[in-house]
């Protein structure tokens, strides 16, 4: 396990460009997190995960092509060392259970405060270390 000062490498998977870019900027400003790639779909997520080997993947549920559940399953196979934190638009969404079953370590609402999302990323990184 590395020193606490090492940044957590994060791969963002989000098809909404505005939300993805905003989250990327906010994560960079939060300190201790390095966004190594930000992609819009599952196929790109698999490629980026193999290329960057992130500590944590922040995964949107609704994606074009492969959805978040399928992408999460594929990432668990392709990048077993990367922890997955899923984002969903609705808490009671059946997607939440499906994402956790597929291998996500946490599932958060998209409207959560940034510090909650960052805390989940830190927690996931600590658990996967």
C-alpha positions as a Markdown table, in Angstrom:
| # | Residue | x | y | z |
|---|---|---|---|---|
| 1 | Unk | 0.0 | 0.0 | 0.0 |
| 2 | Unk | 1.4 | 3.4 | -1.0 |
| 3 | Unk | 1.8 | 6.5 | 1.1 |
| 4 | Unk | -1.3 | 8.5 | 2.0 |
| 5 | Unk | 0.0 | 11.4 | 0.0 |
| 6 | Unk | -0.2 | 9.4 | -3.3 |
| 7 | Unk | -3.2 | 10.5 | -5.3 |
| 8 | Unk | -6.1 | 8.1 | -6.0 |
| 9 | Unk | -6.2 | 7.4 | -9.7 |
| 10 | Unk | -9.8 | 7.6 | -11.0 |
| 11 | Unk | -11.5 | 6.7 | -14.2 |
| 12 | Unk | -14.8 | 8.5 | -14.9 |
| 13 | Unk | -17.4 | 6.8 | -17.0 |
| 14 | Unk | -20.3 | 9.2 | -17.7 |
| 15 | Unk | -22.2 | 9.8 | -20.9 |
| 16 | Unk | -23.5 | 13.3 | -20.0 |
| 17 | Unk | -20.6 | 15.5 | -21.1 |
| 18 | Unk | -21.5 | 18.5 | -19.0 |
| 19 | Unk | -21.8 | 16.3 | -15.8 |
| 20 | Unk | -18.6 | 14.4 | -16.7 |
| 21 | Unk | -16.6 | 17.5 | -17.2 |
| 22 | Unk | -17.9 | 19.2 | -14.1 |
| 23 | Unk | -17.2 | 16.1 | -12.0 |
| 24 | Unk | -13.7 | 15.8 | -13.5 |
| 25 | Unk | -12.9 | 19.5 | -12.5 |
| 26 | Unk | -14.4 | 19.1 | -9.0 |
| 27 | Unk | -12.5 | 15.9 | -8.4 |
| 28 | Unk | -9.2 | 17.5 | -9.5 |
| 29 | Unk | -9.9 | 20.4 | -7.2 |
| 30 | Unk | -10.7 | 18.2 | -4.2 |
| 31 | Unk | -7.1 | 17.1 | -3.8 |
| 32 | Unk | -5.8 | 13.6 | -3.5 |
| 33 | Unk | -7.6 | 12.5 | -6.6 |
| 34 | Unk | -6.2 | 12.2 | -10.1 |
| 35 | Unk | -8.6 | 11.7 | -13.0 |
| 36 | Unk | -6.6 | 9.5 | -15.3 |
| 37 | Unk | -9.3 | 9.2 | -18.0 |
| 38 | Unk | -12.9 | 10.4 | -18.5 |
| 39 | Unk | -15.0 | 8.4 | -21.1 |
| 40 | Unk | -18.6 | 8.3 | -22.3 |
| 41 | Unk | -19.4 | 4.6 | -22.7 |
| 42 | Unk | -18.6 | 1.1 | -21.6 |
| 43 | Unk | -16.4 | 0.0 | -24.4 |
| 44 | Unk | -14.2 | 3.1 | -23.9 |
| 45 | Unk | -14.2 | 2.4 | -20.1 |
| 46 | Unk | -12.8 | -1.1 | -20.7 |
| 47 | Unk | -10.1 | 0.2 | -22.9 |
| 48 | Unk | -9.2 | 3.1 | -20.5 |
| 49 | Unk | -9.2 | 0.8 | -17.5 |
| 50 | Unk | -6.8 | -1.6 | -19.2 |
| 51 | Unk | -4.6 | 1.3 | -20.2 |
| 52 | Unk | -4.6 | 3.3 | -17.0 |
| 53 | Unk | -5.2 | 0.7 | -14.2 |
| 54 | Unk | -7.1 | 3.1 | -12.0 |
| 55 | Unk | -7.6 | 2.6 | -8.3 |
| 56 | Unk | -11.3 | 3.5 | -8.6 |
| 57 | Unk | -13.8 | 3.7 | -11.5 |
| 58 | Unk | -16.7 | 6.1 | -11.0 |
| 59 | Unk | -19.5 | 4.5 | -13.1 |
| 60 | Unk | -22.7 | 6.0 | -14.4 |
| 61 | Unk | -25.7 | 3.6 | -14.6 |
| 62 | Unk | -27.2 | 4.9 | -17.8 |
| 63 | Unk | -24.7 | 4.5 | -20.6 |
| 64 | Unk | -25.1 | 4.1 | -24.4 |
| 65 | Unk | -24.5 | 0.6 | -25.6 |
| 66 | Unk | -23.5 | -1.5 | -22.6 |
| 67 | Unk | -25.2 | -0.1 | -19.5 |
| 68 | Unk | -23.5 | 0.5 | -16.2 |
| 69 | Unk | -24.3 | -3.0 | -14.9 |
| 70 | Unk | -22.9 | -4.7 | -18.0 |
| 71 | Unk | -19.9 | -2.4 | -17.9 |
| 72 | Unk | -19.3 | -3.0 | -14.2 |
| 73 | Unk | -19.3 | -6.8 | -14.8 |
| 74 | Unk | -16.9 | -6.5 | -17.7 |
| 75 | Unk | -14.6 | -4.2 | -15.6 |
| 76 | Unk | -14.6 | -6.6 | -12.7 |
| 77 | Unk | -13.2 | -9.2 | -15.2 |
| 78 | Unk | -10.8 | -6.9 | -17.0 |
| 79 | Unk | -9.5 | -4.8 | -14.1 |
| 80 | Unk | -10.1 | -6.8 | -10.9 |
| 81 | Unk | -7.9 | -4.4 | -8.9 |
| 82 | Unk | -10.0 | -1.4 | -9.6 |
| 83 | Unk | -12.9 | -0.6 | -7.2 |
| 84 | Unk | -16.1 | 0.6 | -8.8 |
| 85 | Unk | -18.3 | 3.4 | -7.3 |
| 86 | Unk | -21.5 | 3.6 | -9.2 |
| 87 | Unk | -23.7 | 6.8 | -9.7 |
| 88 | Unk | -27.4 | 6.5 | -10.2 |
| 89 | Unk | -30.1 | 9.1 | -10.7 |
| 90 | Unk | -32.6 | 7.6 | -8.3 |
| 91 | Unk | -32.0 | 5.9 | -4.9 |
| 92 | Unk | -34.9 | 3.4 | -5.3 |
| 93 | Unk | -33.8 | 2.6 | -8.8 |
| 94 | Unk | -33.6 | -1.2 | -9.2 |
| 95 | Unk | -30.3 | -0.4 | -10.9 |
| 96 | Unk | -28.7 | 0.2 | -7.5 |
| 97 | Unk | -29.1 | -3.4 | -6.5 |
| 98 | Unk | -28.0 | -4.6 | -9.9 |
| 99 | Unk | -24.9 | -2.4 | -9.8 |
| 100 | Unk | -23.9 | -3.7 | -6.4 |
| 101 | Unk | -24.6 | -7.3 | -7.5 |
| 102 | Unk | -22.4 | -6.8 | -10.6 |
| 103 | Unk | -19.5 | -5.8 | -8.4 |
| 104 | Unk | -19.7 | -2.1 | -7.5 |
| 105 | Unk | -18.5 | -1.4 | -3.9 |
| 106 | Unk | -20.9 | 1.6 | -3.5 |
| 107 | Unk | -23.8 | 3.2 | -5.3 |
| 108 | Unk | -24.5 | 6.9 | -4.8 |
| 109 | Unk | -27.1 | 9.3 | -6.0 |
| 110 | Unk | -25.8 | 11.8 | -8.6 |
| 111 | Unk | -27.1 | 14.7 | -6.6 |
| 112 | Unk | -25.0 | 13.9 | -3.6 |
| 113 | Unk | -22.5 | 16.5 | -2.3 |
| 114 | Unk | -19.1 | 16.3 | -3.9 |
| 115 | Unk | -17.5 | 15.5 | -0.6 |
| 116 | Unk | -19.7 | 12.4 | -0.3 |
| 117 | Unk | -18.6 | 11.3 | -3.7 |
| 118 | Unk | -15.0 | 12.0 | -2.8 |
| 119 | Unk | -15.4 | 10.1 | 0.5 |
| 120 | Unk | -16.8 | 7.1 | -1.4 |
| 121 | Unk | -13.9 | 7.2 | -3.8 |
| 122 | Unk | -11.4 | 7.3 | -0.9 |
| 123 | Unk | -13.2 | 4.5 | 0.9 |
| 124 | Unk | -13.3 | 2.4 | -2.2 |
| 125 | Unk | -9.6 | 3.0 | -2.8 |
| 126 | Unk | -8.7 | 2.1 | 0.8 |
| 127 | Unk | -10.7 | -1.1 | 0.5 |
| 128 | Unk | -9.1 | -2.1 | -2.8 |
| 129 | Unk | -5.6 | -1.4 | -1.7 |
